[in-house]
Amino acid sequence: MNKNRKDMILDLIKENGFVTVKYLCEKLHYSTATINRDLNYLKNQNLIVRKGGGAEPLERRYPPLPLRNQKMKTVKKLLAKEAAKLVSDNMTIFIDGSTTTQLLGKYLAEFENLTVITNNMNLAIYLSDMGIEVVCLGGRINERPYVVGSTETTQQAATYNADIVFFSTSSMTADGKIKGGNNYILFYRTILENSTKKVYLADSSKLDFQASRNICSFAEISTVISDYKFSDQVKNQFSKTEFIEVSSEN
């Protein structure tokens, strides 16, 4: 019984990204003492992190955003600039909360009648100040600078359809898998399903970075934009996917 309860707790933490003790008590109908005891057990097994009256998955611990913003910054700008070439007037587009796709913002001012749906609060404010129509998805703020991600965020995203989605994740593989942590799996799958064209941006530092879950493969993606040179074998395997390579040496 204890094992099953702990498994259920871990599943809820992975699904939501962060849960409170109160939420777990109400959801599973156990006492505060029992839930706290199970959370401490999971913490000692290096499966979760205790935080703010609740817990979150251990794998959520990415490098701080200021550090991620600096890494591969030149390449990320090139990826964003290339991605902007796929945008046209009158489009509705999803942009996720990654530091890579956030750089798309500076290239969107020239387009008319554009609508952007995003879970990046900073990007939403930036684009709104430029006069672009913006839908900022709501929910719990997961990390600074103000990226929103929770069950509510995914539910809201599911009510929108887009011509194109631009997204980046923590990890990709050389053989064409796109991976990430548990926190955003459902969110990514939702915005991909609800978008006609799917564009993945990833610099080479994302290659084989440890991430626990597969989001999709290149077979489900319209365009991959990266500074990594994928093998001809991979390009032939995913022949319906467009590969755009950028180089900071150009």
C-alpha positions as CSV (number, residue, x, y, z in Angstrom):
1,M,0.0,0.0,0.0
2,N,2.8,2.4,0.9
3,K,4.6,1.7,-2.3
4,N,1.5,2.4,-4.3
5,R,0.8,5.6,-2.5
6,K,4.4,6.8,-3.0
7,D,4.1,6.0,-6.7
8,M,0.9,8.0,-6.9
9,I,2.6,11.0,-5.1
10,L,5.6,10.9,-7.5
11,D,3.3,10.7,-10.5
12,L,1.4,13.8,-9.4
13,I,4.6,15.7,-8.7
14,K,5.9,14.8,-12.2
15,E,2.6,15.7,-13.9
16,N,2.2,19.0,-12.2
17,G,5.8,20.1,-11.8
18,F,5.1,21.3,-8.2
19,V,2.5,20.2,-5.7
20,T,1.7,21.3,-2.2
21,V,1.2,19.0,0.8
22,K,-2.4,20.3,1.0
23,Y,-3.0,19.3,-2.6
24,L,-1.7,15.8,-2.1
25,C,-3.7,15.4,1.1
26,E,-6.9,16.4,-0.7
27,K,-6.2,14.4,-3.8
28,L,-5.1,11.2,-2.1
29,H,-7.2,11.4,1.1
30,Y,-4.3,11.0,3.5
31,S,-3.2,13.0,6.5
32,T,-0.5,15.7,6.4
33,A,1.8,13.6,8.5
34,T,1.5,10.6,6.1
35,I,2.1,12.8,3.1
36,N,5.1,14.5,4.7
37,R,6.6,11.2,5.6
38,D,6.2,9.9,2.0
39,L,7.7,13.1,0.6
40,N,10.7,12.9,2.9
41,Y,11.2,9.3,1.7
42,L,11.1,10.3,-1.9
43,K,13.5,13.2,-1.2
44,N,15.9,10.7,0.5
45,Q,15.7,8.6,-2.7
46,N,16.8,11.6,-4.7
47,L,13.5,11.6,-6.6
48,I,12.1,15.0,-5.6
49,V,13.1,18.3,-4.0
50,R,11.1,19.6,-1.0
51,K,10.2,23.3,-1.6
52,G,7.7,25.9,-0.2
53,G,5.3,23.6,1.6
54,G,5.4,21.0,-1.2
55,A,7.7,19.3,-3.6
56,E,8.9,19.3,-7.2
57,P,10.7,16.7,-9.4
58,L,14.5,16.6,-9.0
59,E,15.0,16.7,-12.7
60,R,13.4,20.1,-12.8
61,R,16.7,21.6,-11.7
62,Y,17.9,23.1,-14.9
63,P,20.8,25.7,-15.0
64,P,19.5,29.1,-13.8
65,L,17.9,31.1,-16.6
66,P,20.5,33.9,-16.6
67,L,23.2,31.3,-17.2
68,R,21.1,29.6,-20.0
69,N,20.6,33.0,-21.6
70,Q,24.3,33.5,-22.0
71,K,25.2,30.0,-23.3
72,M,25.3,29.8,-27.1
73,K,23.8,33.3,-27.2
74,T,25.2,34.1,-30.7
75,V,23.9,30.9,-32.1
76,K,20.5,31.3,-30.5
77,K,20.1,34.7,-32.1
78,L,20.9,33.1,-35.5
79,L,18.3,30.4,-34.9
80,A,15.7,32.9,-34.0
81,K,16.5,35.1,-37.0
82,E,16.2,32.1,-39.3
83,A,12.9,31.0,-37.7
84,A,11.4,34.5,-38.3
85,K,11.7,33.9,-42.0
86,L,9.0,31.4,-41.7
87,V,6.5,33.9,-40.3
88,S,4.0,35.8,-42.5
89,D,1.4,38.5,-42.1
90,N,-1.9,37.4,-40.6
91,M,-0.5,34.4,-38.8
92,T,-1.4,33.0,-35.4
93,I,1.7,31.5,-33.8
94,F,2.6,29.7,-30.6
95,I,6.0,30.6,-29.0
96,D,7.0,28.6,-26.0
97,G,8.8,29.9,-22.9
98,S,12.4,28.9,-23.8
99,T,15.3,31.4,-23.9
100,T,15.9,30.5,-27.5
101,T,12.5,31.2,-28.9
102,Q,12.2,34.4,-26.7
103,L,14.8,35.9,-29.1
104,L,12.2,35.7,-31.9
105,G,10.5,38.7,-30.5
106,K,12.8,41.3,-31.9
107,Y,12.2,40.0,-35.5
108,L,8.4,40.1,-35.4
109,A,7.7,43.9,-35.5
110,E,7.6,44.0,-39.3
111,F,4.6,41.7,-39.6
112,E,1.0,42.9,-39.8
113,N,-2.0,41.4,-38.1
114,L,0.1,38.9,-36.1
115,T,-1.2,37.1,-33.1
116,V,1.2,35.4,-30.7
117,I,0.2,32.9,-28.0
118,T,2.9,32.3,-25.4
119,N,3.6,31.2,-21.8
120,N,6.6,33.6,-21.6
121,M,5.4,36.7,-19.7
122,N,8.4,38.8,-20.5
123,L,8.0,38.0,-24.2
124,A,4.3,38.8,-24.0
125,I,5.0,42.3,-22.5
126,Y,7.7,43.0,-25.1
127,L,5.5,42.0,-28.0
128,S,2.5,43.9,-26.7
129,D,4.6,47.1,-26.3
130,M,5.4,46.7,-30.1
131,G,1.7,46.7,-30.8
132,I,1.4,42.9,-31.6
133,E,-1.7,41.1,-30.5
134,V,-0.7,38.8,-27.7
135,V,-2.4,36.0,-25.7
136,C,-0.4,35.3,-22.5
137,L,-1.4,31.9,-21.1
138,G,-2.1,31.8,-17.4
139,G,-1.2,29.4,-14.6
140,R,1.6,29.0,-12.1
141,I,4.9,30.8,-12.7
142,N,7.6,28.1,-12.7
143,E,10.8,30.0,-12.9
144,R,12.2,33.5,-13.5
145,P,12.1,35.3,-15.7
146,Y,8.4,34.6,-15.6
147,V,7.7,31.4,-17.6
148,V,4.2,30.0,-16.8
149,G,3.6,26.3,-16.7
150,S,1.0,24.3,-15.0
151,T,-2.1,22.2,-15.7
152,E,-4.1,25.4,-16.3
153,T,-1.6,26.6,-18.8
154,T,-1.9,23.4,-20.9
155,Q,-5.7,23.5,-20.6
156,Q,-5.7,27.1,-22.0
157,A,-3.3,26.2,-24.7
158,A,-5.6,23.5,-25.9
159,T,-8.3,26.0,-26.7
160,Y,-6.2,27.7,-29.4
161,N,-5.0,26.7,-32.8
162,A,-2.0,28.2,-34.6
163,D,-0.5,28.3,-38.1
164,I,2.9,27.7,-36.6
165,V,4.6,26.8,-33.3
166,F,8.2,27.7,-32.4
167,F,9.6,25.7,-29.5
168,S,12.9,24.6,-28.0
169,T,13.6,22.0,-25.3
170,S,16.4,21.0,-22.9
171,S,17.6,18.1,-25.0
172,M,17.7,16.5,-28.5
173,T,19.5,13.4,-29.8
174,A,21.6,13.0,-32.9
175,D,19.2,10.3,-34.2
176,G,16.1,12.6,-34.1
177,K,14.5,12.5,-30.7
178,I,13.3,15.7,-28.9
179,K,13.3,15.3,-25.2
180,G,12.5,17.3,-22.0
181,G,11.7,17.1,-18.4
182,N,8.3,16.0,-17.1
183,N,7.0,19.5,-16.3
184,Y,6.2,20.5,-19.9
185,I,5.5,17.3,-21.7
186,L,1.7,17.7,-21.9
187,F,2.1,21.4,-22.8
188,Y,4.5,20.7,-25.7
189,R,2.3,17.9,-27.0
190,T,-0.7,20.2,-26.8
191,I,0.8,23.1,-28.7
192,L,2.3,20.7,-31.3
193,E,-1.0,19.0,-31.9
194,N,-2.8,22.4,-32.3
195,S,-0.4,23.8,-34.8
196,T,-0.2,23.3,-38.5
197,K,3.5,23.9,-38.9
198,K,5.9,22.8,-36.2
199,V,9.4,24.4,-35.9
200,Y,12.0,23.2,-33.5
201,L,15.0,25.4,-32.6
202,A,18.0,23.8,-30.8
203,D,21.6,24.7,-30.5
204,S,24.3,22.0,-30.3
205,S,24.6,22.3,-26.5
206,K,21.2,20.5,-26.3
207,L,22.7,17.4,-27.9
208,D,22.2,14.5,-25.5
209,F,21.7,16.7,-22.5
210,Q,20.1,14.5,-19.9
211,A,16.3,14.6,-20.0
212,S,13.9,11.9,-18.9
213,R,11.0,12.0,-21.4
214,N,10.5,11.9,-25.2
215,I,8.3,14.6,-26.4
216,C,8.3,13.6,-30.1
217,S,10.6,12.7,-33.0
218,F,11.7,14.7,-36.0
219,A,9.1,12.8,-38.0
220,E,6.5,14.9,-36.3
221,I,8.3,18.2,-36.9
222,S,8.0,20.4,-40.0
223,T,11.4,22.1,-39.6
224,V,14.5,21.7,-37.4
225,I,16.7,24.8,-37.1
226,S,20.1,24.1,-35.5
227,D,23.8,24.7,-35.7
228,Y,24.4,21.0,-35.3
229,K,25.0,19.2,-38.6
230,F,22.8,16.1,-38.7
231,S,24.0,13.1,-40.6
232,D,22.7,12.3,-44.1
233,Q,21.3,9.1,-42.7
234,V,19.1,11.1,-40.3
235,K,18.1,13.6,-43.0
236,N,17.1,10.7,-45.2
237,Q,15.3,8.9,-42.4
238,F,13.2,12.1,-41.8
239,S,12.9,13.1,-45.4
240,K,9.7,15.0,-44.9
241,T,11.4,17.2,-42.3
242,E,13.2,20.4,-43.4
243,F,16.6,20.8,-41.8
244,I,18.0,24.4,-41.7
245,E,21.6,24.7,-40.5
246,V,23.1,27.9,-39.2
247,S,26.7,28.8,-38.4
248,S,28.2,31.5,-36.3
249,E,31.1,31.5,-38.6
250,N,29.1,32.8,-41.6
